[in-house]
Every structure is written in structure tokens, then in C-alpha cells.
Amino acid sequence: AAETPRFLILMGERFTYTGGAHGNSMFETLMWDREAKEGEGAPMLPVDLFVDPVALENTAFGEYCGALNLVRSERRGLDASAVNPFEDCPSVKDLVVTLGSSDGQRFDGIFFHAAPYVAGSFAEGPYEFAIPVSPAILEVVKPEYRDAFAIGAG
């Protein structure tokens, strides 16, 4: 999904079928910090770079909810705020978060992945949407990781 001099982020999607009407897909992500553990490297999750997932959600909710609703509107062919059981925006804890880097040096975008039923019906499939790193989001990055981020272009 992304690679910088310090970090490598891998993204995967799994599909399971256990009988019934249809199977289901899920997203997974793994980040490798090459500088952790005295240069040996260590696995982590992209959300671990933030003070906590709640801080990320509180800071980015309006932006990522807007990005999701734009994709929903395009996919559904109607206003995403129309009466729909999937009109609410999911919490960060229900999404898989990855980071993006347009220059291969620092992270300047945040990508959110929602499996079916998280942000829409199964028929709508999974949702993937992104927002740029803003100054407000940069404030909720743990201080030791701030150098790995840059303000993204909107």
C-alpha cells in the first residue's frame, strides 16, 4: 500500500464463504517499522502512529465521512443522506486504516477501507476512500512519528 524509507505498509483483502447467500470480504493491513527494536524492525498497525484511534476519528471524522458519502452517492446514484440503514459513517475502529505517500518519503494521505456491511449493503461491496493529512490530523500523530508525515494536497 505504501513504502517510505522507514515504513512498509502491506494491505490485503480476504474472502470467506461458509455457506448461505454469499461470502464476505475483509481487509487487513500490516505496517513494518524498519527502525524499531534497534534496527531489527517490528510489525505494527498504521493507527499505532496516532495518539489513539479515537483522537484520529475525532479529528478526521468530518473529512472521511464526507469522502465516504461522496463515494456512496456515486455508487448509489442518489444523495447518500437519503433514508438508508447504512447512512451513518462508521467509526475508525470499524475501518481498516492505511497510509499513503505520494513522494515515497512521507505519508500525506490516509486511506480508509470498509468491508461490506460496514458502510453499505453487501450489494454495494466494500468501500475505499481517502483524505489528505491536514494540520489538525498531524496534531494527533504521536510526536515520535510526526517526521514521517507531510500535509497532503486536498
N, C-alpha and C positions, 0 to 999 in steps of 0.2 A: 504494500500500500504506500509506503514511503521509506526513504532512506536519507539520512544525513550522516555527517562524519561520526557522530556519537551514537545515533539510534537507527535501528532497523525495525520497521513495523510490518508484520505479516497479517493478512486478512484472509479468512476462509469462510466458506458457506457450506453447511451440511444439510443434507436432505434425509429425512427418515420417513418410513412408511410402516405402520404397524397394523394395517387393515382399516377398513372404514371407507369413508367417502374420498379421502385424499390424504396424501402425505403432508409434511410440513418442512419448511426450511428454517435454519437458524444461522446466525452469524457468530464468528469467533474472531478474536484478534489477540495477537501476542506482540509485545514490544521487547526488543533486546537493547539493553544499555551497555555499550561496549566499555564504558569507563567504570562501571560498578565493580565492587569487590576487588579493588586494587588492580584493575585492568583485566580481570578474568571475564568480566561481563556477567550480566544477570537478567533473567526474564522479569517483566513487569507488564502492567496494562497501561495504555495511554492515559486513562483517567487518573492514574497514580501521579502524574505530573502536576495535577491540580491540588489545591489545598484540600478539597474533598469534592465528591460528585454533587453535593447539594450546592456548594458555592458556584460550581460551573453552571448548574441548572439555574440558580437564582440570577446569575449574570447574563447568561446566553438565552434564556427561555424565549423571550420575545423574538429574537432573531431566528432561532431554529424553528420555533413554531410558525413564523411567517414563511420560512423556506419550505417547511413541510406542507403548509396549506397551499402554497403555490403549486407544488408537485401534485397534491391531491386534486386541486381544481383542474389541472391539465389532464390528469388521468381519468377523473370522473366526468369531465365535460360540464361541470357546473360549479357554482360557488361552494367552496369547501365548508363554509359555515352553515350550509343547508342542513336540515334535520337529518342527523346520521348518528348512529351509535358510536362511530369512530371519529367524531369531530374534535374531541379533546386532544390536546397534544400530550404525548407520553412523557413520563419523567426520564431523566438521564439514566436512572437505574434500570429502566426497561429497554434502553437502546444500547447498541454497541458503538462505542466511540473510537474513531481512528483519527489520526492527524495527517495533514498533507503538507508538502513542501514544494513550492513552485520553482525554487532555485537549488534544491538539493543540499542546502546548508542549514536552513532554519524552518521551523513549522510556521506556516502562515494561514492555514485553514483547518477547520475542524469538520470532520465528516461524521454523520450520524446514520446508523443502519437500523432499520426496524423490520423485524421478521413479520410475516403475515399475522394478522390479528392484533399486532401491537399498535399500528397506526391506521389500519384499514382492514377491510374484509379479506378473506382468503383469496377471493376472485381478483382483488386488486394487486395481489402479490406483495413482495417486500418493497419497502421504501428506502431510498438512499437520498440524502440531502446534505448540503454543506453550507457553512457560514465562514466568513473570514475572521481571523483573530483580530479582535478590537482592543483598544487600550483598556477597556473595562475587563475583558477576559484575561488580558495579560496580568492584571492585578490579582487574579485568583490562581495564577500559576505559582507553584512553590518557588520561593526565592532561588533555590539551588538549580532550578531548571529554566529560569527566565531567559538566559542567554541562548537557549535552544529555540526561542520563539521570535517572530517578527510580526509586526502589524500587517495584516493581509489587505489586498486590494478588494474593495467592495464591488 
